[in-house]
Amino acid sequence: MLKIAFTLLFIFSTSSFAADLSTYQDFGEKPGLTKVVDDLMVNLLANEKTRPFFEKADQVHIKEKLVEQFCVQIDGPCTYTGQTMKKAHKGHDIDTSEFYALVEALQESMNKNKIPQRAQNKLLAKLAPMHKDIINK
């Protein structure tokens, strides 16, 4: 009986772990996240509202931190090592329209990479509360 209990506990614990990683897997794990973020940067540089924030910035560093951050937000096996959103965006004078232009650029990138809508919604829902630390104008 004890063996059956441990077997069931193992099955339930591994199945919940698999469920936690399902969004991460929907994004294609780290290589997929990297592709989404690479395309996001292209979109940000092509947009007149967001270009000024990224064209002279360390794009490699920003992309690295975005991959980490997105990975954490979708319950992937990552650690975010960047600054808080408030600190990272302090003094950039980002307004609401610029913030939403970034969100649209992210959605375009996710669509291009065929990320399922459920997975997109999960990431966007996790990122949405950060607007209060990013919009500062």
Secondary structure, DSSP 8 states (H G I E B T S, - for coil): -HHHHHHHHHHHHHHHHHHHHHHHHHTTHHHHHHHHHHHHHHHHHHSTTTHHHHTTS-HHHHHHHHHHHHHHHTT-S----S--HHHHHTTS---HHHHHHHHHHHHHHHHHTT--HHHHHHHHHHHGGGHHHH---
